[in-house]
Amino acid sequence: MDYIIGFLVLLCVLVFIHEFGHFYVAKLCGMKVEVFSIGMGLKLLKFKKGETEYALSLFPLGGYVKILGQDPREEVAKHEEHRSFKNKATWQKAAVVLAGPIANLVLAFFVLAFVYMKGAPTTAPVFSRVVEGSPAALAGFQNGDWVESIQTPNANIEIKELSQLQDVLDENLSKSLTFTLKRGDENSTITYTPTSLLQRHPKLGVMEERGTIDGVEYFAPAASVTTRVRSWADQQSLPYPFQITQIQYTAKNATQATTLEIENFYDFESGWSKAISEQSRESGQIVLKGYPIVDTPDGQEASPAEEQEHNIAWNHVGNAPASNVNDSGFVSTEMYLFKIVEGSPAAKAGLKTGDILQSVNGEAMTSFVLFKRRIQELASKGETIHLEWLRNGELLKSDVNTRVVEVEDEITKVDSKQFQIGAAFLALKAPPPLTMIKASSLGQAAQLGWHKTSDLVRTMLTSFYHLLVGNISINTLGGPITIAKVSGDSFTRGLVPFLQMMAFISLNLFILNLFPIPVLDGGHLVLFAVESILRRPVSIKALEIWTTTGVVFLLMIMGVALFNDIDRMGLFQIFKS
Amino acid sequence: MSQETKTRVLFGFSAAALVLGILFFGNTQLVLLTCLLGASIAWHEFTQITGLNRLKVVYSTGHLIVGATIFLGSKTPLSLASLSWICLATFLAIVIEHWSADRNKSVDQAWNQWLLSVFGCFYPVFIFGFITPIVRMSGGTLWVFLGLTVVFFGDTAAYAVGRRIGKRKLWPAVSPGKTIEGAVGGVLGSLVAAALSYFLFQKFFPSVEVPLAKLLIFALLAAPMAQMGDLLESLLKRSNGAKDSGALIPGHGGILDRCDGLTFVFVFLYQLFF
């Protein structure tokens, strides 16, 4: 029910604003507005005030303002001719048409400014992980560095969120940048030149040259662990691989138990050290809460089952664990081979489930992202790939081939070639840290709101461009069901997400309506332009073909979008199995 | 040279230069755009010849179907299953057309109109829809160039030979000028064009490997196909009482007149090599 309410509220507001834009400017220009309707088709509710009839109609997917003389075939009474749309100056007609989309733009701006007054949650500009031995680590970056500002050759840019950080990197490929970082309570600065790497754009999904700090990842590894053979951890009866969410222990001389929330592997490392060092070596106890990771029947992803509690205790110095996670025998599952595809190059090289990968061509591997990148690099150059891995404490090695797999991109639905060895790792990511952007004054809210607005418009235009030239498949188009779903979804998540969604859809309407497609506002503008070049009205027949083409085009696009919507609901899946 | 011949030659060369310029210096997007434009004009001409342009909805829908089919098939041409949508969409357009005009009468025309519009949508796709996918492949540009030369040289050769020594008529009711001698001459012309292209490729694109045998076999097979495409368009015009398909290129008629020979050639090329 919330879903439907959210969707309807959103739709009504957006349609109202859009039509109000048309309505208001039409009035300003002295036109006679006959009907103002939210929704199309059968009028459900209507009342007349002055010369205008206001209505709420059945189909909420749009609305309309009926102005006298809008249809060139319409007969207009003599005494009203000066109030007819047809007889107004072209700039006035264009202004009326433009006012609708502009109203959507203005609404988005105000909504976003309001959102920043209230505070908008966003992903923090944090280097959650800096891979050991990588160029980034050598430059001095550390896990958890929070980027406060970046000094580019041109300006000093204050960084508020992750996407902004990435933008700065993209815009300054191969330029020396100075990062001001917050590390704990201290500040430090590091100068680094980002390299360019062909990467997938996170929102658009197309491949682009993007600025990268080699070795920096924005996700920390999850606190999912397995063990080294015959280590202390191996002798505990935990169902490995195990994802830890909480550590509980009672410190020496304390009466109350301490609970540490574990979000990623680094939390686990520090939490473990704390829990061990605050207890006596002679006897102690730690409760690990978490999930055993199980293989789901449909393959692909590992999903957590029920949360469990496990007690680990020791009663003399001889069987006490080390205060260091690694020395105790815990290993991150990142390089843990979760699954080997039968007959794959990995299987042929002798890799088995449970093995832990150690190195690729002599380079020690701790990051899955880096592993994937290395495989692509080596395989595309045609070099041999030599792997080393651990099995039952024994180091094994072999060369491995790759095979080329057509991978369909989730976002763009475009197939691309990828080199794979046919092994699935248990490289789980911890959620990235969040932060809040909150404006301190009205002026700042307006500034932030405007920034976000122009940013969204730019992203949308780029994605339309990619859609138009075929870089993004039309299977990605979402229709009314998707809009209903996401807007309803955001409604249940609170005011701020709902408003953000409203601004987003409003901007979409702004852009879509300006497309030079007949029937839409942009199509009318094209018509006015043609008419002012020809210096005469377009013939009725040409107009009819123009409009019909627009209607058929929109129907086709709607058809595709609706088809995609239904496909996403999985309705077609039942036919495919 | 008469004035008419002058215009013919002048515009023939300009059009050829434009097409080759786009093919060799433009990117894939420009090639696709050109194909979309050409296909749209081809559909327009087709509807004019057949009188389908009187049906507003069918006319508009056809433009979009042709455009969408070529756009969506610009990487790999759409499969037969996808193309069945053309049948559905054109039929829907016919239904709407008759429904909005007068539901009670005018059924007799509907079936023919539908058949015409289905073929009319496939026609521009055959001519223009396979060019972009071929251009996308490595060496594809050269093969498209080859297809064009084989067809146009064959066309010209058939005309020249037919006029000199042509006696036996091919199908006088459809195209009074075409002779069997001309047809044979056309095939020979195509072979010569292929051989010439081979030397051009060797000189300008030494890095792309295109064996002569492949070229000649393709020319030998493509030339009769080009003539069939020609004949098909003549039949289309003749049975609808039109002389030229349009007046896009002065002296050459419309785009269908100029590109009719390509109807089956690029489809064949695509299947043969890719």
Contacts between the chains, C-beta under 8 A, distances in Angstrom:
chain1	res1	chain2	res2	distance
A	469	B	29	5.6
A	470	B	32	7.9
A	470	B	71	7.0
A	470	B	74	5.9
A	470	B	75	7.0
A	474	B	72	7.2
A	544	B	56	5.7
A	545	B	56	6.1
A	545	B	59	6.5
A	545	B	60	5.9
A	548	B	56	5.2
A	548	B	57	5.7
A	548	B	59	7.8
A	548	B	60	4.1
A	549	B	60	3.9
A	549	B	63	6.2
A	549	B	64	6.7
A	551	B	60	7.9
A	552	B	57	7.0
A	552	B	60	5.2
A	552	B	61	4.9
A	552	B	64	5.6
A	552	B	93	7.6
A	553	B	64	5.4
A	556	B	64	6.1
A	556	B	68	6.8
A	556	B	89	7.7
